[in-house]
């Protein structure tokens, strides 16, 4: 897996260790994951390593999820969007290039759209079949300025629901059935036109 995703085996091992600790501790706070100061420093070095990219972490999570798929099983895929808010820590963040504004159009942060996979009959969690990360520019045009209604779906943020579903279908290809579950933000006609098939079903809160 290191050859396909990471630049070297040490980074792969450390990422795997961090992911396992997050699952074990049910936390993403570094000092809560660490058994010692040395381990804590090693995690921070990993996160600051320029050779480690967000896309690599996502690919690792997808590969790990796909590896656990049982042939013929039914899986539930839960999609949702969250907005990590770093406004209180703005002064402490020296590199804000990957951040933007969130839904209130002023707080510093980014958007995260994960797809969590659970086996339908056992409740076993496989991890993530897809994760999308993006940010908005503070001075970005609003919906009216962009003529939002005339934009193709591929240029809208709502396209994330379709992207996540299609990516999940690829990762979970060995499954006999998928039920993709979205909240009302995912209630868009293009999702129903492009995603369902003999294997894939949609459950959307309207």
Secondary structure, DSSP 8 states (H G I E B T S, - for coil): -TTTTSSSHHHHHHHHHHHHHHHHHT---HHHH-SSHHHHHHHHHHHT-TT--HHHHHHHHHHHHHHT--TT-EEEEEEEEE--B-GGGGGG-S--TT-EE-TTSSSEE-EEEEEEEEETTT--EEEEEEEEEE-B-TT---TTTTTGGGS-GGGSTTHHHHHHHHHHHHHTTT-SEEEEEE-GGG--HHHHHHS--SSEEEEE--
